[in-house]
């Protein structure tokens, strides 16, 4: 466990030091997006359930001129 933590911290520090946003994002997404999460998102997409909130504003939306 100790070696894994040291390795992980080393990788993070190198990414921060290099300022490599793309590599940092790739590393983060590998950890966060798990199979179950991806499956849940796929089910929402199949059911046509939006996952983002979209605010429609303006006079036209409200029926005003």
Secondary structure, 3 states (H helix, E strand, C coil): CHHHHHHHHHHHHHHHHHCCHHHHHHHHHHHHCCHHHHHHHHHHHHCCCCCCCCCCCCHHHHCCC
